């Protein structure tokens, strides 16, 4: 059935390519075909539930760097899924994809989350704000170039920050992060180890500012 | 004499009253932050409400107070190390989360787990469903003024927690399921105690439901309140009891069975009007059906291994073997340091959890660490309807609506 769906879709949208997938039928679509394709899947193939919208960061320098991935589920065809992926347009630092909030109202929060954590800008989204991080947070933490420990930034509560001088500091990783590495690499490289061994809990990180005390 | 047989709902009455008032009595809009520390927001949800009198004119949910970056953390550890983090998603049903994550990775690794392991997982997932729904009902009752229900349901949950503790060693964060199996086999006599729990639980469940189902106060607070239409529920991607309450019979245990759910007979309760009362009724019936499934699992509990024997590069060998045999020691070392070796590929697996459909989208480039792991959390999607569902209802009905949605912020914020 999965090959059927992909070939039916390819007849309608000739620029589609099958996406390697072990579980559900999957297609790679160009960004321009994305919205018509999803509308066709919803209206003509019974995929009426948008279960997930997410993006993958293929590391800085990769081309395309970001891919948006949609998972649709059919409530009428007994648990049939389809996966649609599309490479984002735009410059590497500011990827762009069209919004699908016009098709599913539920895409609203998914796209906000994706913008918040990955920095994918969904064009036409009615209210593209951050959702999990606070407004005004300067980074997109799920990007591959964002460190696990976090980056020191301003405290979002300005009045508290003015009074205490407190900042949002990077997590104390005690010499870590002890990170295992992905990919087909040998045991020594895959073993969890500190990526930056220049500092630890005993020898603090150079340039790290400890929290200041509350003024009397 | 003309008699008015129209009984507009409370929100409509409030809206008309506001319109009919003379201009000097026109009210100003008021802004109210409900939460993040509010008993009816069940954790750290904050609703930024705009009120006209007691009617909500705009609701803006503010999330993220419990955001821990689970997806980022997952990219930085091996597949096995992430199992305890799944406990902390929907922390009212950790056993069900463990199972969903384990099955997702097993699909990626093309690993079949034996029948006994599947049966244990189904059994624990259904017990987790009962415990989560008990908490949901109890808290819902508490929100709309029925104290007693919580006391009854917490007592039953305590019995379940005792059983969980005996099986997994922990009451709350169980981390029981492993990729390719479960941590340990069921203890001796434990299955009998689960059966005994079911026998005594059903009459108590009837009693709990009797406290609410025909309760005049409860019905006044919930019938026709917080109605979510079928079309809205689908459009906003609601799942679980919230979707079924709106009349869509989607249950992945039936529609796309996993872990051997196809062997068991059970019904999928579906609501008709999509109000808070329907969502309550659906949860009540689901607990009965879960007991039915548990009894079927117990009746034909399969023998055999409780982990996949062919998972040599994924599942850590038994501890006694590790301490006595060289080969198993090396294998254990490899799995702990390198992580389980999972082939490259993509997988998206969704399981029918108590709160709705919990999905894991895993992108692997081979090796022991996921390249990208996305958690599709049911509470997040269910709450996305709040700006629409809260529009025009009374602020006291917001409390009933939140109670009936039964969400967990640990899972919503991840």
Interface residues (C-beta under 8 A of the other chain):
Chain A: X20 X21 X22 X23 X24 X26 X48 X49 X50 X51 X52 X54 X56 X57 X69 X71 X73 X75 X78 X79 X81 X83 X104 X105 X106 X108 X109 X110 X113 X117 X130 X131 X132 X133 X134 X141 X142 X146 X148 X177 X179 X180 X181 X182 X183 X184 X185 X187 X190 X191 X192
Chain B: X63 X64 X67 X69 X71 X72 X73 X75 X76 X77 X78 X107 X108 X110 X232 X234 X235 X236 X237 X238 X239 X248 X249 X250 X252 X255 X256 X334 X337 X338 X339 X345 X346 X347 X348 X349 X350 X357 X359 X361 X363 X364 X365 X366 X367 X368 X369 X370 X371 X372 X374 X376 X380 X381 X383 X384 X385 X388 X413 X414
